[in-house]
Amino acid sequence: MPGTTINRCSPDKWKQDITQSVDLYNSWFMEFAPKAFRETRLGTAERVEQALKATNNFMSISCEILAEHPEILPILRMSTCPPIARDRLVGLAGVSKTLVKNMEDSSSPRIPPRITRERLIYELKRVCGIIVKMADPDIFVWLNRNDAATDIEISRAATIVADRLCGAWSNPIIRNAQENRQLSAIGDWLQMRKYRHVEGGRFRNMEAGTYSFRTNIPVSISDNDTAQVNIPVDVAIMPIKSNDGELPLLIEAKSAGDFTNVNKRRKEEAQKMIQLKNTYGDDVRFGLFLCGYFDSGYLGYEAAEGIDWVWEHRIDDLTLYGL
């Protein structure tokens, strides 16, 4: 029920819950993380093969090709010996960090719109020079011989580069898979209780008995600032028995594969809570859905900030939110 505390006021139970949460995360990791990684690697290998095709199997790396296919730059970085980090490429080539960052934008790789044509050609030529000079001859074995690459050699090279890329992305791959699983668990729990999922639910206009994922909520930047920004919240739920004008319950799904990172990130939730309350008042209900390595230091910090949580291994505690 509203006003009821769930876990933050029961520190005597934290130790046992931490152990169970770690066990749950580890069980999931051992069973599903390799599958998530393999699926990503398979898709990445296909992208690498496309990059090989666009560059004539790395025989024709040019500024024109990079301008037309900026998305292949991360693949080229992982094709050198040794692989080149993004900032290292900027330093080695002596090019703009903005150029490289735009070309490697995960959602929309592009050439910066304001760069002049002359500057673009100059910088892309320098990038190509580094890639060509450092291309790994043990992967692209055909580069120093007269005959063309075989299909087997191309497939093998694509897999090796894909492994390098996925190694660099391994934490985000696992984190995204775990977040999707957590949201699915909440969705299944709600649907068993006759809640209905809505796409792109509006925070202030949600119907009773509905929920949405990754909802953007406008908040004020500071106490006395009229300017607003959108912050994403993983789950917004309007209880079936909600009253007119009631705000939905907001839940942030959090998972962690080690104790170190959570204590580096623990202020994120507190900041989000402050922004929500500054904008919508003390009636805002914001909680966490935890799975993994969350120690007493993290829990104590969130509790002190007035933030409560539900453990995934005790998901039925969601009923205490009045759901």
Helices and strands as residue ranges (DSSP letters): G 11-13, H 14-54, H 63-68, G 70-72, H 73-77, H 86-93, H 97-103, H 117-134, H 151-191, E 196-197, G 203-205, E 210-220, E 228-238, E 249-256, H 259-280, E 285-292, H 296-304, E 308-311, G 312-321
